[in-house]
Amino acid sequence: MLASPAVAATAARLIQQRIADGTYAAGGLLPSQRDLAEQLGISRTSLREALSTLQGTGLVIPRPGKGMYVAEDGGQQQAPAASPAWKFATSHSLQDVYQLRFAVENFTARLACLVIEADDLAALRANAQAMRACIDAGDFTQATQLDFDFHMQIIGIAGNQAIAEILRNSAEVMQESQRLPFYKRGARHATYDEHMAIIEALAQGNPALAQQAMTQHIVQAAQRAGVHFPTGLEAASAA
């Protein structure tokens, strides 16, 4: 059964309210997914989408083999109170957005590697350093803008105007997806590190390596935002 974005968004808000009013205590274990889905009157698929959204904002934390816990601080240190959940849930799930990015940005990284020049690499490195400075300063709004600009630079280098137009017209949605990973506890510099890996792969002129670096970045950024989706790469690695 597919999750309804609207149902998942409503469930996320209800869980957040219950955390805020103390029904689910800070640091406490949430009810099992079966019980919680029954309490909210939704499918477990929609519940998982809601929990994924709340995990992306740092409000809940999974503990393997134990369940989902409310953050010790109730998530207050992880994300602004004004935007506790994925705000585009009524039109796009966060998973949908990351799957789109996975599909198109892997390809554009490969294309860019074939034509990239020294000036392009210098601009990408300057962007990465500026983003790191913003992360160090806690300015995640500007860091997110620079993150978006970095990816658009690569798409521009690749020269696919159709992809560039699609993502540019969805800039607000894309940037919101890029903002959430910065709130992952202990991993705020991961985006910078992954961008540098992409730059070095591009500098080596190795299309396969550039695509691999972009693949890892999109998948890991999605996971920091609380989104996990199958890519088909897991089976290929195991083979």
N, C-alpha and C positions, 0 to 999 in steps of 0.2 A: 504493500500500500504506500503510495506517495504521500509525502507531507504537504499540507497546504501551508504556504508561506504566511497567510493571515492567521491561521490557527496557531502555528508555531510562534508567531510574534505575540499573540495574545497570551499564550501559555508562558512565554518568557517574562512578560510583564507581571503575570500573576505570581510566578515564583519569586520574582524580584520583590514584589510587595510583601510576600510572606516572609522573606528574609528581612526586609526593612522593619516589619512589625514584630519580629522576634518569633514568629511561628516556626521558622527554621533558623536555629541559632547560629551565630558566627562560629566557625570551626566545627559545626555539627554535621552529622551524616544526613543527607537527604533520604527520604523514603526510596525504596527500590523503584526501578523504572516501571514495573508493573503496577505497584501501588500508587505511584505518583500519577501515572497515566489515568488510572481509575478515578483518583481524586479530582483530576482536572477535566475528566470526561473527554479525553482525546486519545488518538492512536499512539502507540509507542514510537511510530515513525515520526509523527509530529513532535512528540516529546523529545526525541533525540535531537531534532533540529533546534528546538528551544534551548536545550542544554548546551548544544554546540555554540549557540549565540552567546549564552551567559558565560561559558568557558572562555570565549574569545575576549570578553571584557574583564576577565579575572574575578568574576563574582562567584563562580563555582570551580572546584578543582577535582579532577579525577584521581583516584588512588587505585592502581591496578589491584584487582582481587578483593577490594573493599567496597568500592562504590564511589558516588559523587558527594563531595563535601562542600559546604559553604566556606569561602575564604575566611581565614582567621580574623581579618579586619572587615569582614562583610563586603569586600571588594572596594572599599573606599579609597584605597591607595592605588588602585589599578586603572581606573577609568573615570572620566569626569561624570558627575552625577547627572548632568544634562543629557548624556548620550549613553545610557547603560546597556543598550542592546542595538542590534543591527537595524538601522533605521529605514532600510529599504525592503524590509521583510514582506511588505504587502505586494511588492512587484517582482522582486528577485530574492531568492535565498542566497546566503553568503556562499554556499557550496556552488550554486550556479555560476556566480561571478568568478570564483577561483577556477572552476572547470573551463570557463571561457578563456581566462588568462593562460591556463595551462595549454590549451589547444593552439592559440594563436602566437603566444610569445616564444614558445619553443621553436617554432618555425622561423619567426623573424630573427631570432638570435643566430640561427644557422645562416640565413640570408645575409645578415649584417656582416658576419665573419668573412664573407667572400669579397666584400667591397670596402671594408673599414680602412681608414687612413689615420696617419699619426695625429692629425688635428682632432679627429673624432675621439681617439683614445684619450687625448689630453683633456678634452671637454668632459668625458665620462669620469675621469679621475678627479677633476676639479669638483664635479657634482658630488661624488662620493665623499670627498673630504668635507665639503660644506654640510652634507647631511650628517656626518659624524659629529661635527661641531654643534649642530642643532640638537642631536640626541644627547650629547654631553650636557647641554644647557637645559634639557628638559622641554625643549620647544618642539613638541611632536607635530604641531600644525605645520610648521615650516619644513620639518623633516619629511612629512607626508607629501608635501608639494614637491620637494626635491626627489623623493622616491618616484613619484608619478613622472616627473620630468626625465629622470634617468631612463625609464622604460620607453617613454615616447621618443627619446633621442635614439635609442636602438632601433625602434620601429622606423624612424625617419631615415636612419642610415640604410636599413634594409630596402627602403624605397617602395614599400607596398602602401599606396595611398588609401586603398579601401580599408585595410586594417587600421591605419592611422585615423581615418575619419570615424570609424565605428568606436574606437576607444576614446577619441577626443570628444565625441558627442555624449559619451557616458562618463565623462571626467569625474563628476561628483560621486558616482557609484564606485568607480575604480579607486579613487582616493580614499573613500571610506573603508574599502577592503584593505587598503595599504596602511591605514592608520591603526587598525586593531592590533596587528602583531607587535607594535611598539610597546604595548602595555603588558606583554608577557613577562612575568617576573624572571629576572636573571638572564634575559635574552634580548635586551634592548639594542645591543650592537650587532645582533645576528644579521639583520638586513644589510648593514654596512659590509660585514665580512663576506656575505654572499654576493653582493654587488662587486666587490673586489675580485672574487673568484671568476665572475663573469667577464670582467675587464681583462684579466690575465689570460683567460681562454681566447678571447677575441684577439688579444695582442699576439698570441701564438699562431693565429691564422688557421686554427683547427676547428672547422665547422661542427664536427661531432662533439668535441669537447665543449664548445660554446653552448650547444644545445643541451648537453648534459648539465652544465653549470646552471643554465636557466631553469631546467626541469627541477633540479634540486632546490633552487631558490623558491619557485612557486609552490612546490609541495610543502617545503618546510615553513614558509610564510603562512600557508593555509593552516598548517597544524598549530602554529603559534596563535592563530586567530580562532582556534577551536574547531577547525574543519578538517575532516579526514575523508578522503574519497579514493576509490580504486582507480589506478592509472594503467593497469596492465603490465607495468614495469616490474611489479613484485614477482609475477610468474616467470618473466624473462630472466630475472636475476637468479631465481631458484633453479632454472633449467640447466 
